[in-house]
Amino acid sequence: MRIIVIGAGPVGGIIGGRLAKAGNSVTLVDVNAEHVQAIRNFGLEVDVPDGAFNVDVQTLFPDEITGKFDLAFIAVRSFNTPQVLSLLEPHLNTGARLVSLQNAMNPPLIEKLVGPDHTIGTVVRMSCRLLRPGCVQTNLRGQLFIGHLHGRITPQLESVHALLSSIIPTEITNNIYGLLWSKLTYSCLGTFGSLAFAPLKTFWQNEQNRKLTLSFMAEIVGVGTSAGVRFEPLKEYIPSKFHSDRPYEERYAKLAEMALNWRNDQPSNIAKALKNGLKTEVDYTAGYVVQEGERLGFRTPLCHTLIKLIHEIENGKRQLQPENYLELPSYNSKEAGR
């Protein structure tokens, strides 16, 4: 079986590196010239808790791909997904499976190419980073949750589960759609906390900011609930607990508890990316919520304004600053929706 991993950054590099070390036929693909050259020259360094290792793995630029593959992992930013699918299409064997290792809701797009039984969504619980060209690192063993959007278990899913379970704890879920939506709330929250170069923990010290966060979360959860989502609990919180139908005092207490226990005391990775002039995935996180809200007739003024503000920061028309939050509509979450 030939395996291709598109995106050899932190997630793709660790998964692809582990698969290659286990003796699988793996090809990594990336656009970062320094990273590709470092792997070609010195091998891929994978720094993981169960033992760092170096593995010699074929690593290509996109225009160097040849032949056909049986299994593809996609580990790129969501705004690159359409381009990656066009790149992969002529290189897929009949019956090839495509696994999204991405944030946001990419499986519906992938299904259009290979169908629902050959599209596998994944929620990755593993904080990782690119230490330097040719070296990826994580402090956690990590865990993967995989499944089809339709929720059924197929031979294709079972084969990918067997493969991944040999290198990292992997669990099949019959509700990957709900788990992806739960992770989407987390991604949106990270974007929401990135209008200023400060940690969410600092932002939440202000009571008005907590109220604004409650309205924002209620908007996202409200859209998901209207779409029929069964939210799955996250380690950090249970998304459904922030629905506007819940008593306000209960939701506020949950957020106060989150603020108290929030471990990250640094600006988010999204804020760091914005500071470095990089593009975010906001159109595929909060943007997906807005898109679903429009389909369902559910108003999303906070997500809509957040996207506008992030775009202005990306385009250099706005600075990362606390004053940006004053631009967000301030309203009671009960007013959200229809």
N, C-alpha and C positions, 0 to 999 in steps of 0.2 A: 504494500500500500504506500502510495506516494502522498506526502503531507506537505502543504504549503502554508506558511504563516505570513500574512500581509500585515506588516507593521512589527518591527523587531525592537520596539521600545520596551518600557518596563514590563508590561503584561505579556505582550507577544514574545519578548525575549526570554522571560522566565518560563512560560509554558513551552515555547519552542525549544529552548535549551534543555529543559527536563526531558522532553520527548526524544530529542536527539541523543542525549546521554543514555537513555534507556534502549538505544539501538534502532530506533525508527528512522525511516528515510524522510528527512526533513529538509525543506528549503525555506530559508528566511528571505523576506523581501522588504527593503526599506529605501527611503529617499534621502536619508541623512548620509552624505558622502563620507564624513569622518567616521561615523559609526560603522558603516559597511566596510570601509577600508581597514579599520581596527580589527574587526572580526576576521576578515580575510587574512590579515597579517599575523594575528596573535591568538585567534580563536575567540569564542564568546565566553566571557567571564560571568558566572552566575553566582552571586553571593546570597546564600539562603541559610536559614537557621540549622537545617539538618546537614550542613556541610557545603562549603563553597567548592565550585568545580569549574574547570575550563573544558569546553567542548569544541571540536572542529566541526563546523556545520556550513553547508553551502549557503552563501549569502549573496543576493543579487539586487540589482536595481530593477525597477519595474519593467524597463524595456529589454531586459535580458532574460525574461522568463521564456522557457521553451517546454514543450511536452505537455502531458495531461496529468491531472492530479485527482485523487480519490477523496481527499478530505482537505478543506480549506478553513483556516482560522482567520478571522478578520479582527485586527487589533489596531485600528486607526481611528482618528477623530471622526465623529459622525458626519461632518460635512464632506468627508472624503468617500463616504460609502458608495454613492452612485458611480464615481470614477473607478473605485476598486471592483465593483461588480462588472463593469464594462471590461476592465482589464482581465478579470478571471474567466469570463464567459467562454472564450475559445480554448481555455486550458483546463476545462472540467470534463472528466470522464462521465459517461452515462451513469446516473445514480450517485453522483458525487454529493457529499454532505457539506454544508456550509455552517460554520459555528461563529456566531457573533460574540466576541469578548469585550464588547463596547458598552459604554454608558448610553443612555437614551433608548428610544424605541426603534431599533433597526430591523428586527425580524420581519415586520410586514413588507418592507422593501425587498429583503432578501427572498422572501417567499415568491415574489413575482418572477424571479429567475429560476429557482430550483423546486418550487412547490413547498407546501407546508410540512410534508413528511421528511424532507431533506434539509429543512431549516431548523437550526437549534439555537435558541436564545440562552444566554448565560448571564448570571449575576456573579461577579467576581468580588469576593471579600478578601482583599489582600492589598495592603498599602505597599507600594513599590515605587522605585525611581531609577532613572538612568544616572548612575554615579559619574560616568565619564564615557566617551566613545568606546564601545566594546565591552562595557560592564554594566549589568543590571543587578539591582539589589532589593531585597525585602527582609524585614525583621520578623515576618510572620510565615508560618507554614502555609497559611491561606486555606481557602475553601471555595469550591465552585458549586453553583446550583444550576442545573441545566434542564431544558424541557422544550417541548413544542408549544406554540401558541394555542393549539387546539386541546392541549392537555392530555392527549393519549400517549401511551408508551408504545413505541415502534421498534422494530429491529435496528433501524438506523440510530435511534437514540440510545438503545442498549449497547450498541457497538462503540459509540463515542464515549459512553459512560465507562465501559470496561477499559478503554484506552486511557482516559484521563485519570481514572481511579488508581491506575498503576503509578502515577507520578504526583498526585495531589488529591487530598480528600474531596470527593465529588458526590453530590447527591442529586438524584432525579426528583423533580417536582412536577406535579400535575397542574401547577398554577404559576408557570413562569411569567405569564402575563401580569398577574397580580404582584409578583415579586419584582418584575421590571418596573411596574408603576410605583411600588414602594421605594425602590432605588431612585426613581425619577423624582420623587418628593425630596429626597436627600440631595440630589444633584441641583435641583431648583433652589433649595435652601442655601446651598453653597454659593450659587450665583447671586442670590438675594443678599448674602453677606459680603459680597465683593464689590459693592459700590464705593466702598472706602477701603483703604489699605490698613485694615485693623481686624483682629479676630472677632468672630461672632460673640465670643464670651464677653468682650468689651462692649460690643453693640447692645447686648442684652442687659447691661447694667442699668439702662434707661427704661423706665416703665412704659413710656410711649412707644419705644422701639419694640418692646415685647408685644404690645397690643397690635402693632403693625405686622409683626411676624405671625400672630395668630390669624389675622385677616388673610395674609398671604397663604398660609398653610390651608386654611379653610377653602380658599379658592381652588387650589390644586386638588385637594381631596374631594371637593364637591364635584369637579369635572370628572374625576375618576369614578366616583360613585355613580354619577349619572350615566357613565359609559358601561356600567355593570361590573366594575373591577372589584375583586375580592382582595383587598390589601393584605399583605403578609407582614407580620411583625419584623422590624429591624432591630439590630442590637441597640441602636441609639434611642428608638422610640417606636410606637405603634401608630402608623399614619392615620388610621380610622379614628383614633382618639381626638383628632383635630378637626373633625367634621363640625360644621356650624350648628348641627342639630344637638350636639353635646352641650351641656351647661357651660356657660362662659367661665365660671369659677373653676370648673374641672379642667378645662383646656388651659387656663392661665396657670394653674398649679402644675400641670404636666410640663409646660414650658419653663416654669421657674425651676423645676427639678432638672430638666435638660440643661439649663444654663449653669446650674450648680455643678453638674457632673461632666460638663463638656470638657474633654481633655485637651483639645487643640487650642493652645494659647498663641498661635501664630496666624497671620493672615492666610486665607485659603489659597490653595494652588491656583484657583481661578484669578484671584486678585494679583498673585505673583505673575501669572501669564499676562494679564492686562498691563501691569506695570512694565513688562518687557516688550510690549507692543504686539503680543500674539493674539490670534483670533480665538474666541471661545466657542463652545457648543450651544450657546444660548438659544439659537434657532431650532435646535433639536431636543432641548429640554423644556424650558418655559415655552418655546415656540410650539412644541407638540401639544402642550396643555391648551394654548390658545387655539390651535387648529381643531382639537377635539371639542373645545368649548363652542366654537363657531358651528361645528357639525351638529351639536346637540342643542344649540340655542341657549348656552350657558355663558353669561358675561364674565370676562376675565380682565378687568381693568388693571389690576396690580401686575399680573404677568405681562400684559401688553406694554405697560409703561416701563417695566424692568427691561424688557428687550430693547426698547427705544434708547434707554439710558446706557445700556451696555454697548450698543452699536455706536453711540456717540463717543464713549470712552475708547473703543477699538479704533475709531476713525480720528482720534486725537482732538475731538471737538469738546471734550469734557475731561476734567481731572478726576482721579480717584479721591473722593473726599466725603466726609459725613454729611455735608449739605445736600448731597444727591438724594438722600432719603426724603428730604422735604418735597421732592418732585413727585413722590409716589402718592396716589390717591389715598386719602385717609377716610376710611368709612367702617362702619360696623359690619362684621362678616356676615351677619344675617341678611344684609342687603345684596350679597353676592348671588350670582346665579341668574335665574330667569327673572 
